């Protein structure tokens, strides 16, 4: 979490949003199912998987925008939050 200068352990079953909540990094959200887009954040490095990406368009993907409520890290990641 680059903006907040905080780090968290991301297990394969934990989303970026869940990890942020555990360490007190505020990421706005609403639905938690990948459809509203409130939790969009920029992935600065690393890779994630997302089961649902309904709230992302092609422009978002080109700018490496992810949904914090759906994104699960596949290794070390840095996000703009």
Helices and strands as residue ranges (DSSP letters): H 16-23, E 40-45, E 48-49, H 58-62, E 65-67, E 72-73, E 78-79
